[in-house]
Amino acid sequence: MISRYLSNLARLGFFRYAEPIDFTTREGELRMQGWGVILDDWGRKFYADAEDLAEGGIAQFLRSIEPFLKRQGVDGLEIEEQLSETGYTVIIGSTPYPIYTQEEMETEDGWWLATVRTFELVNELLVLAGSEERFYAVGGGNDMFGLFLTPALHEVICNHKDASPRECPYVPLIDPPWYGQKNK
């Protein structure tokens, strides 16, 4: 019998972007993973190195997640970047998305400015497309990845008995020292 957690994830569409899965064959393996099953590649997880984002890598990152965004109704992305000594802006279509200014870089952590604003940008694109999916962070810095989840999936995952608040997917914020990640 499939665990309640796995059946809730399946019912809420967590596995819809993955290769077809045979729960009967893999149930033992999936049960052993418990909460951590979300960390496998189910078509929702994308590496998002904060340093790469801050150093002009947002356009490349957006291109890497573009197939997922297209499934959510986000039309083809025309992406341009402007990175200079005065700041960093990403332009999608004709809409500029300021990532950071030089003044901000002097007072804030540039990695986190880029991270927060990249996640905000992706979530804005999802909202504009009418998607229920949102982009959450897991981890941080060079070990960060983004996970697309609906709010209902996020709730099921974070309320699992084995999910520590520190491991729970979170919305990145400009709020040092944890930047939106739970610290307990």
Helices and strands as residue ranges (DSSP letters): H 4-11, H 23-33, G 34-39, E 45-47, H 50-52, I 53-57, H 58-71, E 79-84, E 87-92, E 95-101, H 102-107, H 110-128, E 134-138, G 141-143, E 145-149, H 151-158
